[in-house]
């Protein structure tokens, strides 16, 4: 009986070992099958000529656009590569998932037979590859782009004026007293913080970029009644704008980095400063989102500017950057001019005014729909990534050309309700090198309040 029991125990033990061994082998096999393939530089070179393969840059968007940061010795991206930053996966945006799914769709990633994701830190590509694979994208491989970047015989592409958006990393260096390579010609670098309200009510004292001087948006578009007893927020006159710059310690010779939790406000004031004639104006990329994600500290003490007396040039030095209502009316008669309406579709067709304080609904006749956001007059979904950085510039140009049927050889004037959304779009256009452009600043609100003609309805029907 004891021998029989011993035999049974041995058999059971052997069986268990066999099962465990098989399970272990199966696990090893599965792990090997799920492991993302790693490709070499020669594979990437071949893929550039393969229409069935797309190359994806998983690094930060500022590196993709042209900045040599995050350990890269050269800035820019592999020619033809699109972007899908690992930073987006860490975004705190409420609608992050919508941004990510839109990115997959806009880049048509599911239409390719092969997807190569690259980085330079050995982490980002794997994160993005894993995310893409989990969302139904097949044959995803990774590539260490350090070899490509270090080989100067291999081309990298950048946006023409990529440095108009400044990475949080560069701003941090400047705050710490350093002078980054792209700023070596700048004798005076000044940082401003742009938001509505005074220091306290704006949130400036709750946290701002260190050394930034606060600029209240009401100080460059002061509420005022222009027509029909209606209060509006139109851009102030040139003299008032120059006085505000001087009060903020800004002259035409300075390099000014405009920051804000909201890129709309930053771009709005950045356009104004360039219009006046400030030599070098930049916008911090991504609002405060990227700064906070990097773990950089905000300052809570107010910073007082040392006021200047002499702006240095006759302002505006660049008057063609901002168009008036009168000028816009004349420009609309020209064949080589396109007025790009950067509002929501419901605003464009006259279903909504877009603003609680404005009742008239419609659009300027002849204005071409140019997208902005999907929800309200503060949304910019079609021009941003999940972390508020600028959307892929090539996709923006393609959207204008293919979806909006805009002739990019025309003079493009951007407009919205009151100039904020259009200012960001205008800034993006300049980043991409479109210099035959301008901002119709007063927008739909001023146009309609002054009784000018307008139309409503869906122009495609």
C-alpha positions as CSV (number, residue, x, y, z in Angstrom):
1,X,0.0,0.0,0.0
2,X,2.8,2.4,0.9
3,X,4.6,1.6,-2.4
4,X,1.4,2.3,-4.3
5,X,0.9,5.6,-2.5
6,X,4.6,6.5,-3.2
7,X,4.1,5.7,-6.8
8,X,1.0,7.9,-7.0
9,X,2.9,10.8,-5.3
10,X,5.8,10.5,-7.7
11,X,3.5,10.4,-10.7
12,X,1.7,13.5,-9.4
13,X,4.9,15.3,-8.8
14,X,6.2,14.4,-12.3
15,X,2.9,15.5,-13.8
16,X,3.0,18.8,-11.9
17,X,6.6,19.4,-13.1
18,X,5.5,18.6,-16.7
19,X,2.6,21.0,-16.5
20,X,4.8,23.7,-14.9
21,X,7.5,23.1,-17.5
22,X,5.0,23.4,-20.4
23,X,3.5,26.5,-18.9
24,X,6.9,28.0,-18.5
25,X,7.8,27.2,-22.1
26,X,4.5,28.6,-23.3
27,X,5.0,31.8,-21.2
28,X,8.5,32.2,-22.7
29,X,7.2,31.7,-26.2
30,X,4.4,34.2,-25.6
31,X,6.8,36.8,-24.2
32,X,9.0,36.3,-27.2
33,X,6.1,36.7,-29.6
34,X,4.9,39.9,-27.9
35,X,8.3,41.5,-27.8
36,X,8.4,44.6,-30.1
37,X,10.8,44.2,-33.0
38,X,13.8,46.6,-33.0
39,X,14.9,47.9,-36.4
40,X,18.3,49.3,-37.6
41,X,19.2,52.5,-39.5
42,X,19.3,50.7,-42.8
43,X,15.7,49.5,-42.2
44,X,14.6,53.1,-41.6
45,X,16.4,54.3,-44.8
46,X,14.5,51.6,-46.8
47,X,11.2,52.5,-45.1
48,X,11.5,56.1,-46.4
49,X,10.9,54.8,-49.8
50,X,8.1,52.4,-48.8
51,X,4.6,53.9,-48.9
52,X,3.3,51.0,-46.8
53,X,5.5,52.1,-43.8
54,X,5.2,55.2,-41.6
55,X,7.9,56.5,-39.3
56,X,6.7,58.0,-36.0
57,X,8.7,60.3,-33.7
58,X,7.9,59.5,-30.0
59,X,10.0,62.4,-28.5
60,X,8.7,65.7,-27.3
61,X,7.1,68.0,-30.0
62,X,9.7,70.7,-29.5
63,X,12.5,68.3,-30.5
64,X,10.4,67.2,-33.5
65,X,9.9,70.8,-34.6
66,X,13.6,71.6,-34.6
67,X,15.1,72.1,-31.1
68,X,18.2,70.2,-30.2
69,X,17.2,69.3,-26.7
70,X,16.5,66.1,-24.7
71,X,20.0,64.9,-25.4
72,X,19.8,65.3,-29.1
73,X,22.9,66.8,-30.8
74,X,20.8,68.0,-33.7
75,X,17.2,69.1,-33.7
76,X,14.4,68.1,-36.1
77,X,12.9,64.9,-37.3
78,X,13.7,62.1,-39.8
79,X,12.3,63.3,-43.2
80,X,8.7,62.2,-43.7
81,X,8.2,61.1,-40.1
82,X,5.1,62.1,-38.3
83,X,4.8,62.7,-34.5
84,X,3.1,60.8,-31.6
85,X,4.9,62.0,-28.5
86,X,5.1,59.9,-25.4
87,X,4.4,63.1,-23.5
88,X,0.8,63.0,-24.8
89,X,0.2,59.8,-22.9
90,X,1.1,61.6,-19.6
91,X,-1.2,64.6,-20.3
92,X,-3.6,65.6,-17.6
93,X,-6.1,66.9,-20.2
94,X,-9.7,65.8,-19.5
95,X,-10.2,65.0,-23.2
96,X,-6.8,63.3,-23.6
97,X,-8.3,60.1,-25.0
98,X,-10.1,62.1,-27.7
99,X,-6.8,63.8,-28.7
100,X,-5.0,60.5,-28.9
101,X,-7.7,58.8,-30.9
102,X,-7.9,61.8,-33.2
103,X,-4.1,61.7,-33.7
104,X,-4.3,58.0,-34.7
105,X,-7.0,58.8,-37.2
106,X,-5.5,62.0,-38.6
107,X,-2.1,60.3,-39.1
108,X,-3.9,57.3,-40.7
109,X,-1.7,55.0,-38.7
110,X,-4.1,52.0,-39.1
111,X,-3.7,52.3,-42.9
112,X,0.0,51.3,-42.9
113,X,1.3,47.8,-42.9
114,X,4.3,48.8,-40.8
115,X,4.9,51.4,-38.2
116,X,8.4,52.3,-36.9
117,X,8.5,54.4,-33.7
118,X,11.7,56.1,-32.7
119,X,13.2,57.9,-29.8
120,X,16.6,58.7,-28.3
121,X,16.2,57.9,-24.7
122,X,15.3,54.2,-24.9
123,X,11.9,54.7,-23.3
124,X,9.5,56.9,-25.3
125,X,9.4,54.6,-28.4
126,X,8.4,51.6,-26.3
127,X,5.6,53.5,-24.5
128,X,4.2,54.8,-27.8
129,X,4.6,51.4,-29.5
130,X,2.8,49.7,-26.7
131,X,-0.1,52.2,-26.8
132,X,-0.4,52.0,-30.6
133,X,-0.4,48.2,-30.5
134,X,-3.1,48.2,-27.8
135,X,-5.2,50.3,-30.0
136,X,-5.3,47.9,-33.0
137,X,-2.2,49.0,-34.9
138,X,-0.2,46.1,-36.2
139,X,3.5,45.5,-37.0
140,X,4.8,48.2,-34.7
141,X,8.6,48.2,-34.3
142,X,11.0,50.6,-32.5
143,X,14.2,52.4,-33.5
144,X,17.0,54.1,-31.6
145,X,17.5,57.3,-33.5
146,X,20.8,58.3,-31.9
147,X,22.8,56.8,-34.7
148,X,20.8,58.8,-37.3
149,X,21.0,62.1,-35.4
150,X,24.8,61.7,-34.8
151,X,25.5,61.0,-38.4
152,X,25.5,64.5,-40.0
153,X,25.3,62.9,-43.5
154,X,21.7,61.8,-42.7
155,X,19.1,64.6,-43.1
156,X,16.8,66.0,-40.4
157,X,13.9,68.3,-41.1
158,X,12.7,71.2,-39.0
159,X,9.9,73.8,-39.2
160,X,11.3,77.0,-40.8
161,X,10.7,79.1,-37.7
162,X,10.5,76.4,-35.0
163,X,12.1,78.7,-32.5
164,X,9.1,81.0,-32.3
165,X,7.8,78.4,-29.8
166,X,10.3,77.9,-26.9
167,X,10.5,74.6,-25.0
168,X,10.0,74.7,-21.3
169,X,13.5,73.3,-20.9
170,X,15.0,76.4,-22.6
171,X,12.9,78.7,-20.5
172,X,14.1,76.9,-17.4
173,X,17.7,77.4,-18.5
174,X,17.1,81.1,-19.0
175,X,15.4,81.4,-15.6
176,X,18.5,79.7,-14.1
177,X,20.7,82.4,-15.6
178,X,22.0,80.5,-18.6
179,X,22.0,81.6,-22.2
180,X,20.9,78.7,-24.5
181,X,22.4,78.5,-28.0
182,X,19.4,79.8,-29.8
183,X,19.5,83.0,-27.6
184,X,23.1,84.0,-27.9
185,X,22.3,87.1,-29.9
186,X,19.8,88.3,-27.3
187,X,21.2,90.9,-24.9
188,X,18.1,91.3,-22.9
189,X,15.7,88.3,-22.4
190,X,12.5,89.2,-20.7
191,X,9.6,87.0,-19.7
192,X,6.0,88.1,-19.3
193,X,2.9,86.3,-18.0
194,X,-0.3,87.1,-19.8
195,X,-3.7,86.5,-18.3
196,X,-7.0,88.3,-17.7
197,X,-7.2,90.3,-14.4
198,X,-4.9,91.8,-11.9
199,X,-2.1,90.0,-10.1
200,X,-4.4,88.4,-7.6
201,X,-7.6,87.6,-9.6
202,X,-5.7,86.3,-12.6
203,X,-4.0,83.6,-10.6
204,X,-0.6,85.1,-11.3
205,X,0.3,85.1,-7.6
206,X,-0.8,81.4,-7.3
207,X,2.1,80.5,-9.6
208,X,3.9,81.9,-12.6
209,X,7.2,81.3,-14.5
210,X,10.0,82.6,-12.3
211,X,10.9,86.3,-13.2
212,X,7.8,86.7,-15.4
213,X,6.1,90.1,-15.2
214,X,2.3,90.0,-15.3
215,X,0.4,91.6,-18.2
216,X,-3.4,91.9,-17.8
217,X,-5.2,91.3,-21.1
218,X,-7.5,94.1,-20.3
219,X,-4.5,96.4,-20.6
220,X,-4.1,95.7,-24.3
221,X,-7.8,95.3,-25.1
222,X,-9.5,97.5,-22.6
223,X,-13.4,97.1,-22.4
224,X,-15.0,100.0,-24.2
225,X,-18.2,101.0,-25.9
226,X,-17.6,101.5,-29.7
227,X,-21.1,101.3,-31.2
228,X,-24.7,100.9,-30.1
229,X,-23.9,101.0,-26.4
230,X,-22.2,97.6,-26.6
231,X,-19.1,97.0,-24.6
232,X,-16.3,95.2,-26.5
233,X,-12.8,94.1,-26.0
234,X,-11.1,95.4,-29.2
235,X,-7.4,95.9,-29.5
236,X,-6.2,99.2,-28.0
237,X,-4.6,101.9,-30.1
238,X,-0.9,101.8,-31.0
239,X,0.1,104.5,-28.5
240,X,-1.6,102.6,-25.6
241,X,0.0,99.4,-26.7
242,X,3.5,101.0,-26.8
243,X,2.9,102.5,-23.3
244,X,1.9,99.1,-22.0
245,X,5.1,97.5,-23.4
246,X,7.2,100.3,-21.8
247,X,5.4,99.9,-18.5
248,X,6.2,96.2,-18.7
249,X,9.9,96.9,-19.3
250,X,9.9,96.0,-23.0
251,X,11.6,97.8,-25.8
252,X,12.0,96.9,-29.5
253,X,15.5,95.6,-28.9
254,X,14.5,92.9,-26.4
255,X,13.9,89.2,-26.7
256,X,10.6,88.6,-25.1
257,X,9.3,85.2,-24.1
258,X,5.5,85.3,-23.6
259,X,4.1,82.7,-21.2
260,X,0.6,81.9,-20.0
261,X,-1.3,78.9,-18.7
262,X,-3.4,79.3,-21.9
263,X,-1.5,79.6,-25.2
264,X,-4.3,81.7,-26.7
265,X,-3.4,84.6,-24.4
266,X,0.3,84.1,-25.0
267,X,0.0,84.1,-28.8
268,X,-2.4,87.1,-28.7
269,X,0.2,89.3,-26.9
270,X,3.1,87.9,-28.9
271,X,1.5,89.0,-32.1
272,X,0.9,92.4,-30.7
273,X,4.6,92.8,-29.7
274,X,5.8,91.7,-33.1
275,X,3.4,94.1,-34.7
276,X,4.8,97.0,-32.6
277,X,8.3,96.1,-33.6
278,X,9.9,94.0,-30.8
279,X,12.9,92.4,-32.4
280,X,12.6,88.9,-31.0
281,X,9.3,87.5,-29.7
282,X,8.8,83.9,-28.6
283,X,5.9,81.9,-27.0
284,X,6.6,79.2,-24.4
285,X,5.4,75.9,-25.9
286,X,2.5,74.1,-24.3
287,X,1.3,76.7,-21.9
288,X,2.0,75.6,-18.3
289,X,1.2,72.0,-19.1
290,X,4.7,71.0,-20.2
291,X,6.4,73.1,-17.6
292,X,4.4,71.4,-14.9
293,X,4.9,67.9,-16.4
294,X,8.7,68.6,-16.2
295,X,8.3,69.2,-12.5
296,X,9.7,72.8,-12.7
297,X,8.7,75.1,-9.9
298,X,6.4,78.1,-10.2
299,X,7.1,81.4,-8.5
300,X,4.4,83.0,-6.3
301,X,5.9,86.3,-5.6
302,X,4.9,89.2,-7.8
303,X,7.7,90.6,-10.1
304,X,7.8,94.4,-10.7
305,X,9.1,95.5,-14.1
306,X,11.6,98.3,-14.5
307,X,9.7,100.6,-16.8
308,X,11.4,101.8,-20.0
309,X,11.1,105.3,-21.5
310,X,12.1,104.7,-25.2
311,X,10.6,101.9,-27.2
312,X,13.4,102.3,-29.8
313,X,11.4,102.4,-33.1
314,X,8.4,104.1,-34.5
315,X,5.5,101.8,-33.7
316,X,4.0,99.9,-35.3
317,X,7.1,98.8,-37.1
318,X,5.1,95.9,-38.8
319,X,1.7,97.5,-39.5
320,X,0.8,94.9,-42.1
321,X,0.6,92.2,-39.4
322,X,-2.8,93.4,-38.1
323,X,-5.7,94.4,-40.4
324,X,-8.5,96.7,-39.7
325,X,-12.2,96.3,-40.7
326,X,-11.8,98.8,-43.4
327,X,-8.7,97.1,-44.8
328,X,-10.4,93.7,-44.6
329,X,-13.3,94.9,-46.7
330,X,-10.9,96.0,-49.4
331,X,-8.8,92.8,-49.2
332,X,-11.9,90.6,-49.7
333,X,-12.2,92.1,-53.2
334,X,-8.9,90.6,-54.2
335,X,-8.5,87.1,-55.9
336,X,-5.2,86.4,-54.1
337,X,-6.6,87.0,-50.6
338,X,-8.2,84.5,-48.3
339,X,-9.9,85.4,-45.0
340,X,-9.6,82.3,-42.8
341,X,-12.3,81.9,-40.2
342,X,-11.0,80.2,-37.1
343,X,-14.1,79.5,-35.1
344,X,-16.3,76.5,-34.4
345,X,-18.5,75.2,-37.2
346,X,-21.6,76.2,-35.4
347,X,-20.3,79.8,-35.1
348,X,-19.4,79.8,-38.8
349,X,-22.8,78.7,-40.1
350,X,-24.6,81.0,-37.7
351,X,-26.0,78.5,-35.3
352,X,-24.2,80.0,-32.3
353,X,-22.6,83.4,-31.6
354,X,-19.8,81.8,-29.6
355,X,-20.0,84.3,-26.8
356,X,-22.4,84.9,-23.9
357,X,-22.1,88.7,-24.4
358,X,-22.6,88.7,-28.2
359,X,-25.9,87.9,-29.8
360,X,-25.4,88.3,-33.6
361,X,-24.7,85.0,-35.4
362,X,-23.2,84.4,-38.8
363,X,-20.0,84.9,-40.8
364,X,-18.3,87.4,-43.0
365,X,-19.3,86.7,-46.6
366,X,-16.3,85.3,-48.4
367,X,-14.6,84.0,-45.3
368,X,-13.4,80.4,-45.6
369,X,-13.8,77.9,-42.7
370,X,-10.5,77.2,-41.2
371,X,-11.3,75.2,-38.1
372,X,-10.4,76.0,-34.4
373,X,-12.0,73.8,-31.7
374,X,-14.9,71.4,-31.4
375,X,-16.7,72.8,-28.4
376,X,-16.6,76.6,-27.6
377,X,-14.8,79.9,-28.3
378,X,-11.8,78.8,-26.2
379,X,-11.2,75.4,-27.8
380,X,-8.4,74.8,-30.3
381,X,-8.6,71.0,-30.8
382,X,-7.6,71.2,-34.5
383,X,-4.4,73.1,-33.7
384,X,-3.1,71.4,-30.6
385,X,-1.9,68.2,-29.1
386,X,-3.1,66.8,-25.8
387,X,-0.4,68.7,-23.9
388,X,-1.3,72.1,-25.6
389,X,1.8,72.0,-27.8
390,X,1.3,72.9,-31.5
391,X,-0.2,70.2,-33.6
392,X,2.0,68.7,-36.4
393,X,2.6,71.6,-38.8
394,X,2.4,69.5,-41.9
395,X,-1.1,68.3,-40.8
396,X,-2.2,71.9,-40.3
397,X,-1.0,72.9,-43.8
398,X,-2.7,69.8,-45.2
399,X,-5.9,70.6,-43.4
400,X,-6.0,74.1,-44.9
401,X,-5.1,72.9,-48.4
402,X,-7.1,69.7,-48.7
403,X,-10.0,70.1,-46.3
404,X,-10.6,73.9,-46.4
405,X,-9.5,74.2,-50.0
406,X,-7.3,77.2,-49.2
407,X,-4.7,78.3,-51.7
408,X,-1.6,78.6,-49.6
409,X,-0.1,80.9,-52.2
410,X,-2.7,83.6,-51.4
411,X,-2.4,86.1,-48.6
412,X,-4.0,84.5,-45.6
413,X,-5.6,86.7,-43.0
414,X,-6.8,84.8,-39.9
415,X,-9.9,85.8,-37.9
416,X,-12.1,84.5,-35.2
417,X,-14.6,86.2,-32.8
418,X,-12.2,88.7,-31.2
419,X,-8.6,87.8,-32.2
420,X,-7.5,85.2,-29.7
421,X,-8.0,82.0,-31.5
422,X,-6.8,83.5,-34.8
423,X,-3.7,84.8,-33.1
424,X,-2.6,81.3,-32.2
425,X,-3.4,80.1,-35.7
426,X,-1.5,83.0,-37.2
427,X,1.5,82.2,-34.9
428,X,1.4,78.5,-36.1
429,X,1.4,79.7,-39.7
430,X,4.5,81.9,-39.1
431,X,6.2,78.9,-37.4
432,X,5.7,76.9,-40.6
433,X,7.2,79.7,-42.7
434,X,4.1,81.3,-44.2
435,X,5.0,85.0,-44.2
436,X,2.3,86.3,-46.6
437,X,-0.1,86.4,-43.7
438,X,-1.9,88.7,-41.2
439,X,-4.4,88.9,-38.4
440,X,-7.8,90.5,-38.8
441,X,-7.9,91.3,-35.1
442,X,-11.3,92.8,-34.4
443,X,-13.0,89.7,-35.8
444,X,-16.6,88.7,-36.0
445,X,-17.8,90.6,-33.0
446,X,-16.7,94.1,-34.2
447,X,-17.7,93.3,-37.8
448,X,-21.3,92.4,-36.8
449,X,-21.7,95.1,-34.2
450,X,-20.8,97.8,-36.7
451,X,-23.7,96.6,-38.9
452,X,-21.6,95.1,-41.7
453,X,-23.2,92.6,-44.0
454,X,-22.9,88.9,-43.2
455,X,-24.4,85.5,-44.2
456,X,-25.5,82.4,-42.4
457,X,-26.1,78.7,-43.2
458,X,-24.0,75.8,-44.4
459,X,-22.2,76.9,-47.6
460,X,-21.7,73.3,-48.7
461,X,-25.5,72.8,-49.2
